[in-house]
């Protein structure tokens, strides 16, 4: 039996509404700086009434309901409303283009899409392309007319039943659906809350998107399992960040590399270190000097971490009280058995790089409707992360690289294959190869190499416009280079390592 037993999201939110009914669970600050707050009793009641509306529209246990929106209170309410019915919440990236969203709707056989007004046109267009059944699109602006006066009884849901389906970019041309159970979600919130030493009086600031597992687990679920308060902001604004920290009495922050760099670009202020933060979680690589400069200026420890959608963010953490090595990604979380393995499936010694593989919980149940990829990921008794790491003699881990062909752009994963799939649909392009190279602002820059079709010429602006029709803006190549031929292996595979070297500065 795991640490959270057989508890589900339904048990957790019902308990919170019972014992902390009047405690403020959610504060939401909109982009125009207006804010609203919601007690745990309010959250539970609103989720129940929305569940009633979803049930009236035919949502049943096991159905998928998409949450397609930026950070909003309706996302949080929707997550628990969907769980109440035993349905499966399917968050999608808010900047998805029509084709990207259509793929998820079709692949997950989605019943209903709940979207915000800014994304209603894309959601409607994507839904109309779905066959044989078009999902219904409901705008958050219309939810008051959609909900019922009373909540339906909570469904008979087991901890092992799926709660969330998240689409994660990897090596494939289309994102993979990661199935996470109620147990995985509750355990993720509990273990991460223990790491943060959260207490009911704590307040976390969530400026990262809730449609990713990072914010959902490290900010939202941590608050709900402890009865603390999460302050959710619609957008990240570096100029407002420290004002938000002081205004709301924030004690725990969570960022990734690019927002941290934006904070360091702010003019120095005598009040920089005057705040209530006791911990700043961060993911993705920062240089040693960047970590030292941030901690000196803002007087708050940066707690490095590593996790992935597939383990519901339960990977490694810099320990808050044991010896801390800020340049490592820390030690494995409780319940996580992490090892480094070579290509022959042998666990390697400290100091030797290899693929990180883990056993333990939480972890995904499967990749949705993809038995082959699921089987390959679970070959043996460990999950194969595709990340290259190294461990030192004390057991601290160091992230070295992604062995998967994935590019990281401002904390978003971009599969090279997905961009290549769109590029080769342009009539002027015969073949394409996409690589990522380091970028101090974006984390990585997307560089596309294109082989023109016979007799065709490449118009870079036209290529970018073509990509925007099918891809979210952050996936569009930042650089486009035309080549006469690709460097290839003996079996015809493009040598992307050579293309990366060229992109880093060699002549093309």
Secondary structure by P-SEA (a helix, b strand, c coil): ccccccccaaaaaaaaaacccccccbbbbccccccccccaaaaaaaaaaaaaaaaaacccccbbbbbcccccaaaaaaaaaaaaacbbbbbccccccaaaaaaaaaaacccbbbbcccaaaaaaaaaaacccbbbbbbbccccccccccccccccccccccccbbbbbbccccbbbbbbbcaaaaaaaaaaaaaaacccccbbbbbcccccccccccccaaaaaaacbbbbbbccccccaaaaaaaaacccbbbbccaaaaaaaacccccccccccccbbbbcccccaaaaaaaaaaccbbbbbbcccccccccccccccccccccccccccccccccccccccccccccccccbbbbbcccccccccccaaaaaaaaccccccccccccccccbbbbbccccccccccccbbbbaaaaaaaaacccccccbbbbbcccccccbbbbbbbbbcccccccaaaaaaaaaacccccccccbbbbbcccccccccccaaaaaaaaaacccc
